[in-house]
Amino acid sequence: MKKARSKAISDPFALSLEEYLALSEEQQWTLTQKLYERYAEWIRQQFQKTKAALLVLCDGKVIYSSSDRYDFRADEVVAQTEQQRKKPCFILTCPLLVEETAAWSDLGRGDYYPTVEIFLGARVWNDSEVFSRGTRITSDFDTGNPALAVFDETLCYRLSGEQRPVRQDVHLGCPYRYRPRLMKVGLEDGRRRRVIERVVEGVQSWDDPTRNPFKLANPNRQGFVGRDLMFQLVFQITLDPQKCQSEWSLL
């Protein structure tokens, strides 16, 4: 019995839905690793073939693809397919560009990582509540990454109260698991405030760099945002290498 179960876990597609749901969070993480280890080249080919940003896999086949990385329709597809086939589905998103090596948060050895302070709040809050009730996060600001906004899953769930299905992706060659949510992100510059709604990724095991590759470049990272946030919130940012700080203003 143990031998059969071990064989199943070595191949994610061999599991039944009942077996998958019985797995612990630790075992599910191991399964994610196995998925990328065993099918890395096939997964790469499927993303290349479909030119998709998101794939839903079930029983070794692509059953849904989308050009939208955060297509929430995929959650409905998973629920319907798992009920019909009694096999687990896996939602994979295509890795975005690798982050730049230049830095502003203090990484030691005179190295830093550019940062911007944002406020994170629930999407059901009004804009003023984002600043009064939300969490201020000093986020590493990476202009080399076009579209990510990544934070601690524990924090995202506490603020939103919304549970979402888990998705898988790879960053810096390492797999990670996250839950996407529509949340509110705010920025203030001392004179004005601005709030937008956008999808953010709540990464599981945030403080474990073996499971959260966003911690590899900066072990003290609180958040990680790409350049699209600058266009969405419409702000300009100045990086001061002498003071090792960022200054921004809303436009």
C-alpha positions in Angstrom: 0.0 0.0 0.0 2.8 2.4 1.0 4.7 1.5 -2.2 1.7 2.2 -4.4 1.1 5.6 -2.7 4.8 6.5 -3.1 4.6 5.8 -6.8 1.5 7.9 -7.1 3.1 10.9 -5.4 6.1 10.6 -7.7 3.7 11.3 -10.6 1.1 14.0 -9.8 -1.2 13.0 -12.7 -1.5 9.4 -11.2 -3.4 10.6 -8.2 -7.1 10.4 -7.8 -9.0 13.5 -6.6 -9.7 11.7 -3.3 -6.0 10.9 -2.8 -5.0 14.5 -3.6 -7.5 16.0 -1.2 -6.2 13.7 1.6 -2.7 15.1 1.2 -1.3 17.5 3.8 0.0 20.9 2.8 3.5 19.5 3.1 2.7 16.7 0.7 1.0 19.1 -1.7 4.2 21.2 -1.8 6.2 18.0 -2.6 3.7 17.3 -5.4 4.3 20.7 -6.9 8.0 20.1 -6.9 7.5 16.7 -8.5 5.2 18.2 -11.2 8.0 20.6 -12.3 10.8 18.1 -11.9 9.1 15.4 -14.0 7.3 17.5 -16.6 9.4 20.7 -16.8 10.1 20.3 -20.5 6.6 19.3 -21.4 5.2 22.3 -19.5 7.5 24.6 -21.2 6.4 23.2 -24.6 2.7 23.7 -23.7 3.2 27.3 -22.8 5.2 27.8 -26.0 2.6 26.0 -28.1 -0.5 27.7 -26.7 1.3 31.1 -26.2 -0.8 31.2 -23.0 -0.1 32.9 -19.7 -2.1 30.3 -17.8 -2.7 26.6 -18.2 -5.0 24.1 -16.4 -3.7 20.6 -16.4 -5.6 17.4 -15.6 -4.6 13.8 -16.1 -1.6 14.8 -18.2 -3.5 17.0 -20.6 -4.1 20.7 -21.1 -7.8 21.3 -20.6 -7.9 25.1 -20.5 -5.6 27.9 -21.5 -5.8 31.7 -21.2 -3.8 34.8 -22.2 -4.8 36.3 -18.8 -2.4 35.2 -16.0 -5.1 35.8 -13.4 -8.1 34.4 -15.3 -10.5 33.5 -12.5 -12.6 31.5 -15.0 -9.9 28.8 -14.5 -11.2 28.2 -11.0 -14.6 27.3 -12.4 -13.0 25.0 -14.9 -11.1 23.2 -12.2 -14.2 22.8 -10.0 -16.3 21.4 -12.9 -13.5 19.1 -14.2 -12.6 17.7 -10.8 -16.2 16.9 -10.1 -16.6 15.1 -13.5 -13.3 13.3 -13.8 -12.4 12.7 -10.1 -8.9 13.7 -10.9 -7.0 16.7 -9.5 -6.3 19.7 -11.7 -3.3 22.0 -11.5 -3.3 25.7 -12.5 0.0 26.8 -13.8 1.0 30.4 -14.7 3.9 31.2 -17.1 7.0 32.6 -15.4 7.5 36.3 -16.1 10.9 38.1 -16.6 13.6 37.5 -14.0 14.1 40.4 -11.6 17.0 42.7 -11.9 20.1 42.3 -9.8 20.4 46.0 -8.9 19.1 46.5 -5.4 17.9 49.0 -2.7 16.8 47.1 0.4 20.0 46.5 2.3 21.3 43.2 1.1 24.8 43.6 2.8 28.1 44.1 1.0 27.0 47.6 0.1 24.1 46.3 -2.1 20.6 47.6 -1.9 17.2 47.1 -3.5 14.9 50.0 -4.7 11.7 50.2 -2.7 8.3 51.8 -2.7 5.8 51.9 0.2 2.3 50.8 -0.6 -0.8 50.1 1.4 -2.6 46.8 0.9 -6.3 46.4 1.8 -9.5 44.4 1.0 -11.3 45.2 -2.2 -14.6 45.7 -0.3 -13.1 48.6 1.7 -13.5 52.2 0.6 -10.4 54.0 -0.5 -9.8 55.8 2.8 -10.0 52.5 4.7 -7.1 51.2 2.7 -4.9 53.7 4.5 -6.6 53.6 7.9 -7.1 49.8 8.2 -4.7 48.4 5.6 -1.1 47.3 6.0 1.8 49.5 5.0 4.4 47.4 3.1 7.9 48.4 2.1 8.0 46.6 -1.3 11.0 45.9 -3.4 10.4 47.7 -6.7 11.7 45.8 -9.8 11.4 47.6 -13.1 12.7 44.4 -14.8 9.5 42.6 -13.9 6.5 43.8 -15.8 3.4 42.7 -13.9 3.9 41.0 -10.5 2.6 42.2 -7.1 3.7 39.5 -4.6 3.0 39.5 -0.8 2.7 37.1 2.1 -0.3 34.8 1.7 -1.0 34.9 5.5 -1.3 38.7 5.3 -3.4 38.7 2.1 -5.9 36.2 3.6 -6.1 38.2 6.9 -6.9 41.4 5.1 -9.3 40.0 2.5 -10.9 37.1 4.4 -11.2 35.4 1.0 -9.9 31.9 0.3 -8.8 31.2 -3.3 -7.6 28.0 -5.1 -3.8 27.5 -5.2 -1.8 28.1 -8.4 1.8 27.2 -9.2 4.5 29.1 -10.9 8.3 29.3 -11.1 10.6 32.2 -10.2 14.4 32.2 -10.5 14.1 28.5 -11.5 12.3 27.6 -8.3 8.6 26.6 -8.0 6.3 28.4 -5.7 2.6 28.2 -4.7 0.3 31.2 -4.5 -3.3 32.3 -4.3 -4.4 35.2 -6.6 -6.8 37.8 -5.2 -8.3 41.1 -6.3 -7.3 43.6 -3.6 -6.8 47.3 -3.2 -3.4 48.9 -3.4 -2.8 52.5 -2.3 0.0 55.0 -2.5 0.5 58.4 -0.8 3.1 61.1 -1.3 2.4 63.5 1.5 0.0 65.6 -0.5 -2.3 63.1 -2.2 -3.5 59.5 -2.0 -4.5 57.1 -4.8 -6.0 53.6 -4.7 -6.4 51.0 -7.4 -7.9 47.5 -7.6 -5.6 44.8 -8.9 -4.8 41.1 -8.6 -2.0 40.3 -6.2 -0.3 37.0 -5.5 -0.3 35.7 -1.9 2.7 33.4 -1.7 2.6 30.5 0.6 5.4 29.7 3.1 6.5 33.4 2.7 9.4 33.2 5.2 10.9 29.9 3.8 13.3 30.7 1.0 13.3 27.1 -0.1 9.6 27.5 -1.0 9.4 31.2 -1.7 12.1 32.1 -4.3 11.2 35.8 -3.9 13.2 35.6 -0.6 16.4 34.5 -2.3 17.5 37.9 -3.5 16.4 39.6 -0.3 15.7 37.5 2.8 14.0 40.5 4.5 11.6 41.2 1.6 8.1 42.3 2.7 6.7 42.6 -0.8 7.7 42.6 -4.5 6.1 44.7 -7.2 6.8 45.2 -10.9 6.8 48.3 -13.1 3.1 48.0 -14.1 2.2 49.4 -10.6 3.9 52.7 -11.6 1.6 53.0 -14.6 -1.5 52.0 -12.8 -1.0 54.3 -9.8 0.6 56.9 -12.1 3.6 58.0 -10.1 7.1 59.1 -10.7 10.0 57.7 -8.6 13.5 59.0 -8.0 16.2 56.7 -6.8 18.9 58.4 -4.7 22.1 56.3 -4.5 23.7 58.6 -1.9 20.8 58.3 0.6 19.9 54.8 -0.5 16.2 55.7 -0.6 13.4 56.2 -3.1 11.2 59.3 -3.4 7.9 59.3 -5.3 5.1 61.6 -6.2 1.7 61.0 -7.7 1.1 62.6 -11.1 
